[in-house]
Amino acid sequence: MPDIDMSVNLAGMTMKNPIVAASGAFGFGAEYGEFYDISRLGGICVKGLTPKRREGNPPPRIAETPMGMLNSVGLQNPGVDAFIEKELPQLKGIDIRVIANISGGTPEEYGEMCEKLSDAGVDMIEVNISCPNVKAGGLAYGTRPGLAAEVTEVARRHARVPVMVKLSPNVTDITEIARAVEGAGADAISLINTIRGMRIDLDTRRPILRMNTGGLSGPAVFPVAVRMVWEVAGAVKVPVLGMGGVSRGADAAEMMLAGAAAVAVGAACFSDPYAPVKTVDELAEIGRAQGLGRISELTGAVRAW
Ligand SMILES: Cc1cc2nc3c(=O)[nH]c(=O)nc-3n(C[C@H](O)[C@H](O)[C@H](O)COP(=O)(O)O)c2cc1C
């Protein structure tokens, strides 16, 4: 088999291959490091960070669904300072791109975390806008172009590394939000975050999740994610990190054809911790079998009707 160049460039950040561990599915990498050398991946989006430590939501906060899972973990994390002090030094010793995922209650909180994380030397900051804006009465930033642009602008002003804004799929027209964050200075866009869902126990008549509703991810969301990546990639010029239901190389290749420059693997890690590295190997096989010199040739190469 001829060799293939697996490297990609995401907003100026080069990665040895396009596969990234999605935020919330891979912790800070340590647990997975016991299974394999995580430097086989292009990058890691760490668990969503907040200004202060958070315990997350009460259990049950995970529910299995056909071909997927619902979660309402609620951003359980040690806080940005503890991440910088205790987790980042180890990660920086590994040959992998470190993308810090952040969630704030106000634009100022996003700005503050961007300053700290840039100083600490992460490679990129992923701004999660699927969280409620305290000042806007709990409305998620990601559901209104104006709010999404505001938080992007503040993050961009305070960050000294590329800023990637992560879009929520829980909107009518995702291209509207994508254009708003691009206009506000986003260097890249990632999508999709989880899709809101709900399950109910027939006997108790209680919702299965203690928070009543949660976010759906896993293979069930894959076609929705491909559609949204395709729409966004066609609407903006900045590169796209695609995710949502990817669990194997063929899925990653499909996501790239839809327009993704790189691809993240999330929920699949829970059923198979090796899913991200298997995805890297399978994607390389597909590229070789198709006679590609560079895997990046797949990006946006869909021949839409
Ligand atoms: C248990 C769990 C926790 C998550 N936590 C975060 C988070 O902290 N920040 C974030 O931006 N996305 C978070 N996500 C969303 C994923 O990063 C990803 O966008 C989504 O699950 C779709 O990809 P997947 O189907 O491959 O999981 C979480 C997902 C799961 C399943």
The ligand as an ORCA input file, in Angstrom:
! r2SCAN-3c Opt
* xyz 0 1
  C     -20.837     12.347     28.587
  C     -20.628     13.501     27.640
  C     -20.077     14.693     28.124
  C     -19.885     15.784     27.274
  N     -19.328     16.927     27.769
  C     -19.091     17.981     26.929
  C     -18.451     19.169     27.407
  O     -18.039     19.252     28.567
  N     -18.288     20.198     26.527
  C     -18.688     20.130     25.214
  O     -18.514     21.090     24.460
  N     -19.278     18.997     24.733
  C     -19.476     17.935     25.560
  N     -20.061     16.789     25.057
  C     -20.459     16.730     23.626
  C     -19.430     15.993     22.769
  O     -18.177     16.619     22.810
  C     -19.923     15.892     21.307
  O     -20.070     17.198     20.781
  C     -21.252     15.161     21.158
  O     -21.378     14.146     22.111
  C     -21.441     14.575     19.754
  O     -20.403     13.666     19.413
  P     -20.486     12.063     19.689
  O     -21.777     11.584     19.118
  O     -19.290     11.503     19.019
  O     -20.440     11.891     21.180
  C     -20.254     15.683     25.905
  C     -20.785     14.473     25.416
  C     -20.969     13.387     26.254
  C     -21.531     12.113     25.695
*
